[in-house]
Amino acid sequence: MESFELLLGGFAEALTPVNLLYALIGVTLGTLVGVLPGIGPAMTVALLLPITFTVPPASAFIMFAGIYYGGMYGGSTTSILLNTPGESSSMITALEGNKMARRGRAAQALATAAIGSFVAGTIATALLVVAAPAVVSFAIAFGPEDYFALAVLAFTAVSSVLSRSVVRGLASLVLGLAIGLIGIDQQTGQARLTLGIPQLLDGIDVVIVAVGLFAMGEAMYVASRLRHAVPEVVPVGRAWMGRSDWRRSWRPWLRGTALGFPFGALPGGGAEIPTFLSYAAEKRLARGVAREEYGKGAIEGVAGPEAANNASAAGTLVPLLTLGLPTSATAAILLAAFQQYGLQPGPQLFDHNPALVWGMIASLFVGNTMLLVLNLPLAPLWARVLRIPRPYLYAGIVLFAALGVYALNATVVDLVVLYLLGLLGFAMRRFGLPIAPAVIGMILGPMAEIQLRRALAIGAGDVGVLVRSPVAVVLLALSLLALLTPVFRRLLARRAPAAVAHVPREED
Amino acid sequence: MSESGNPTTGPAEKRARWWRPELGLALVVLALGGFVIAGTLEVSAAASRLGVGPRFFPMLVGGAMILVGLCYVADVLRGGRGDPEESEDVDLDAPADWRSVGLVSGVFLGFTAVLDALGWIIAASLLFFGLSVALGAEHRLRAAGVGVLLGISTYLLFVKGLGVTLPGGVLRGVI
């Protein structure tokens, strides 16, 4: 029970008044950006990177973790109260959640989402405590070829799972990899792809890329197709649920957690697949009232996917902390945050910075509890946030994006790069290229290069070194499998046409 | 709205046309691949004796870009199409409003041009006002008021409170 002691130490770190304050700021900001359309936790953490440079790392990560978890809570509020699918991870929640809200059960939908998120988040964080040391002890023997294979798996899995078209996912990935190449080569000091512009020698900062692709891109995309009808927000009071709701919710919560955590931990697993699976499972298991209500607003269809959603967020942290492997855009930004502090997540991080790692993990428990308190009574307040007029919202988002980017180096060149990346983000949205592979490629690409060169140096130029270890072979084989998903998908599609696109219609 | 699946498959869209806007993006990926390779060739290979130098990985990435770019171009030519991203505030049925995009671009680039001269407070207020009007804000006076309020409050919070560097411009010394 060594990790239990370390966790207690982590609580000592997380429960200091200063860190409690950072956790509170984190979860509040996280919920806010989760509720607001157009911005998410990835961009928020990116924007805060330059400002938090003076904050000690433990406090910064406690705040970032709060933003990450808070974003998950906030997303569910939006999808329940607004009848438009927002982030892909809360799309499934909208199916039953919004129908519940329209039937006057918004309070119960919000309550089961918040309490389910709390239950799932807590259990999944406990699983993280157990799983992380196990993965660390396994990964401690990893060589550079294994890390390279891991990166390849992350690239291919994220590209093929996040988009319905693998070639579009890969296009996003290579764009990110190319951006990551710009700047001075870390090993030889050679300038690469800088076009002779001195400002590019340090590479393009991850903050500019993230903010450009997410905030600027979203603002321009919204400008091109703004929904002019005022969004209809279902009015809601305090979130609460009755005895029968509890009876109907607890099992879906647990099942959702069981689905969400492992998928979150897998490269490319993400939150979409487990939320969808949880929705489908609850539908199949529905009996009695639930069966009648399914499709008209069954509480099970909110409880399960919301739990899966939050559990997957905790699952994402397993490969991030133990292997330095980001499996989502937010995780990639968190990885960049670690690098900003000169830290490299991986087995060594647990050895060298136990206070930081365990403080962050302990803060997840703390933040989860705060989020429950913040979300149950304050639901009406968050609902009001949804009524911000859209022109003001997006103008404000761009203003803060410009602020965060200018604050990096105090140069207008960065703002122009921000605009160009915004154009790219706009085009990617317009043509259905997922953003996450680009962000992951940009951040993980340079590390993949270092591991590749290290491995080849050990092998003295022999490429066979890359498949020397069985771990690397398995990982590369899985990568190949990920690239072949369109073949599987075509086979599946032949059986159930357009099952993914028409979730609610998939009657059996 | 979301349940209706792909909304824009009208009869006009089904007709196979040679040029489509998405082809532009695919060609950009392809061209950037060529650019990465060309740019990498300029990097001198004077490198470590063991293992590979600074050219190896960029060549891999450039090669991958060209390969992916070719597949992407082929996919678009064969009639493949990406689904525009769904978002809370996006109406996928609406035709693209290029005037708004142009206005947003103009306002933002204008902001970058005047930022250093006018300073953050004035430039940011103008940015907010311009963008919100471009995006269809109805009460212009209110948009201007919110803009000024945001410009001043962000300046005070970030410069005075958090020590971030923002240009003072013409108001330097006043605030």
Contacts between the chains, C-beta under 8 A, distances in Angstrom:
chain1	res1	chain2	res2	distance
A	37	B	87	6.6
A	37	B	88	3.5
A	37	B	89	5.2
A	38	B	87	7.3
A	38	B	88	7.4
A	38	B	89	6.7
A	50	B	164	7.6
A	51	B	158	7.6
A	51	B	162	5.8
A	51	B	164	6.5
A	54	B	163	7.6
A	78	B	88	6.6
A	82	B	88	6.2
A	83	B	1	7.6
A	84	B	1	6.5
A	84	B	2	7.1
A	84	B	86	7.8
A	84	B	87	7.9
A	84	B	88	4.8
A	84	B	89	7.8
A	85	B	2	4.8
A	85	B	86	5.3
A	85	B	88	7.7
A	86	B	87	6.9
A	86	B	88	4.7
A	91	B	2	7.6
A	91	B	86	7.9
A	94	B	2	7.8
A	163	B	82	7.7
A	164	B	83	6.6
A	165	B	75	7.2
A	165	B	80	6.5
A	165	B	82	6.2
A	167	B	68	6.6
A	167	B	71	4.8
A	167	B	72	5.1
A	167	B	75	5.2
A	167	B	80	7.7
A	168	B	72	7.2
A	168	B	82	5.2
A	170	B	64	7.9
A	170	B	68	4.7
A	170	B	71	7.8
A	171	B	25	7.8
A	171	B	26	7.3
A	171	B	29	5.0
A	171	B	68	5.5
A	171	B	69	7.3
A	171	B	72	5.2
A	173	B	68	8.0
A	174	B	29	6.7
A	174	B	33	7.3
A	174	B	61	6.6
A	174	B	64	5.4
A	174	B	65	4.4
A	174	B	68	5.2
A	174	B	69	7.9
A	175	B	29	6.7
A	175	B	32	7.2
A	175	B	65	8.0
A	177	B	61	4.7
A	177	B	64	7.4
A	177	B	65	7.8
A	178	B	32	5.9
A	178	B	33	8.0
A	178	B	36	5.4
A	178	B	61	6.0
A	178	B	62	7.8
A	178	B	65	6.3
A	181	B	36	6.8
A	181	B	57	7.5
A	181	B	58	5.2
A	181	B	61	6.1
A	185	B	43	7.7
A	185	B	54	3.9
A	187	B	48	6.9
A	187	B	54	7.0
A	188	B	46	7.8
A	188	B	47	5.3
A	188	B	48	6.8
A	188	B	53	6.4
A	188	B	54	4.8
A	190	B	43	5.1
A	190	B	44	6.7
A	190	B	47	7.8
A	190	B	54	4.4
A	191	B	43	7.5
A	192	B	39	7.0
A	192	B	40	6.7
A	192	B	43	5.5
A	192	B	54	6.3
A	192	B	58	6.0
A	193	B	35	7.8
A	193	B	36	6.6
A	193	B	39	4.5
A	193	B	40	7.3
A	193	B	58	7.3
A	195	B	39	7.8
A	216	B	108	7.8
A	218	B	87	7.1
A	219	B	104	6.6
A	219	B	131	7.6
A	220	B	101	5.6
A	220	B	104	5.7
A	220	B	105	7.3
A	221	B	85	7.2
A	221	B	87	7.2
A	221	B	90	6.6
A	222	B	87	6.9
A	222	B	89	5.2
A	222	B	90	6.0
A	222	B	135	7.5
A	223	B	97	6.9
A	223	B	100	4.1
A	223	B	101	5.2
A	223	B	103	7.6
A	223	B	104	4.7
A	223	B	134	6.9
A	223	B	135	5.9
A	224	B	96	4.8
A	224	B	97	5.4
A	224	B	98	7.1
A	224	B	100	6.4
A	224	B	101	5.0
A	225	B	84	7.9
A	225	B	90	4.9
A	225	B	91	5.4
A	225	B	92	6.8
A	225	B	94	4.9
A	225	B	96	6.4
A	225	B	97	6.6
A	226	B	89	6.4
A	226	B	90	7.5
A	226	B	91	7.1
A	226	B	94	7.8
A	226	B	97	7.0
A	226	B	100	6.9
A	226	B	135	6.3
A	226	B	136	6.5
A	227	B	89	5.3
A	227	B	90	6.3
A	227	B	91	4.0
A	227	B	94	7.5
A	228	B	91	7.3
A	228	B	94	7.9
A	228	B	136	7.1
A	229	B	91	7.8
A	231	B	88	7.1
A	231	B	89	7.4
A	389	B	137	6.8
A	390	B	89	5.4
A	390	B	135	6.7
A	390	B	136	7.9
A	391	B	131	7.5
A	391	B	132	4.1
A	391	B	133	7.4
A	391	B	134	8.0
A	391	B	135	3.8
A	391	B	136	5.4
A	391	B	137	3.8
A	391	B	143	7.2
A	392	B	132	5.4
A	392	B	137	6.6
A	392	B	143	7.1
A	392	B	146	6.2
A	394	B	89	7.8
A	394	B	131	6.9
A	394	B	132	7.9
A	394	B	135	5.7
A	395	B	127	7.5
A	395	B	128	4.8
A	395	B	129	7.9
A	395	B	131	3.7
A	395	B	132	4.0
A	395	B	135	6.5
A	395	B	137	7.7
A	395	B	143	7.8
A	395	B	147	7.7
A	396	B	128	6.9
A	396	B	150	6.8
A	398	B	104	7.9
A	398	B	108	6.8
A	398	B	127	7.0
A	398	B	131	5.7
A	399	B	124	5.8
A	399	B	127	5.8
A	399	B	128	5.3
A	399	B	131	7.7
A	399	B	150	6.2
A	399	B	154	7.3
A	400	B	154	7.8
A	402	B	108	7.7
A	402	B	111	6.9
A	402	B	124	7.4
A	402	B	127	6.8
A	403	B	120	8.0
A	403	B	124	7.4
A	403	B	154	6.0
A	403	B	158	6.7
A	403	B	164	7.9
A	403	B	166	7.4
A	406	B	115	7.4
A	406	B	166	6.7
A	407	B	158	7.0
A	407	B	164	4.5
A	407	B	165	6.8
A	407	B	166	7.2
A	410	B	165	4.7
A	410	B	166	7.9
A	410	B	167	7.7
A	412	B	112	5.2
A	412	B	115	6.1
A	412	B	116	6.3
A	415	B	111	7.7
A	415	B	112	4.3
A	415	B	115	7.3
A	416	B	109	7.8
A	416	B	112	6.0
A	419	B	105	7.3
A	419	B	108	5.7
A	419	B	109	6.4
A	419	B	112	7.2
A	422	B	108	7.8
A	423	B	105	7.9
A	426	B	101	7.4
A	427	B	24	8.0
A	427	B	25	5.1
A	427	B	28	8.0
A	428	B	25	7.7
A	429	B	84	6.7
A	429	B	85	4.3
A	429	B	87	7.8
A	430	B	21	7.8
A	430	B	84	5.7
A	430	B	85	7.9
A	430	B	96	7.8
A	431	B	21	7.7
A	431	B	22	4.6
A	431	B	25	5.4
A	431	B	81	7.8
A	431	B	82	4.2
A	431	B	84	7.2
A	432	B	81	7.6
A	432	B	82	2.5
A	432	B	83	4.5
A	432	B	84	6.0
A	432	B	85	6.4
A	433	B	25	7.6
A	433	B	82	6.3
A	445	B	61	7.4
A	448	B	57	7.9
A	449	B	57	4.1
A	452	B	52	7.8
A	452	B	56	7.8
A	452	B	57	6.3
A	453	B	51	5.2
A	453	B	52	5.5
A	453	B	56	7.2
A	453	B	57	7.2
A	454	B	51	7.4
A	456	B	51	4.4
A	456	B	52	5.3
A	456	B	56	7.8
A	457	B	48	7.3
A	457	B	50	4.5
A	457	B	51	3.1
A	457	B	52	7.8
A	458	B	51	7.9
A	460	B	50	6.5
A	460	B	51	7.7
A	461	B	50	7.8
A	461	B	51	6.7
A	461	B	52	7.6
A	498	B	5	6.9
A	501	B	5	5.2
A	501	B	6	7.7
A	502	B	3	7.1
A	502	B	5	6.2
A	504	B	3	5.9
A	505	B	3	7.4
